[in-house]
């Protein structure tokens, strides 16, 4: 069994912001929707808020 066969049927992938993960999911499960995990969403929100307050 190869890695590609393991990805069959995957519809949603929760992942971080690393490009390697994005590329890997795109290669192995091209139809899957990639969603940032909850921690990443909060981190992105905090970064945006810091930038808004600093400017």
Beta strands, then each sheet from edge to edge (+ up, - down):
strand 1: 12-15
strand 2: 33-36
sheet 1: 1+ 2+
end
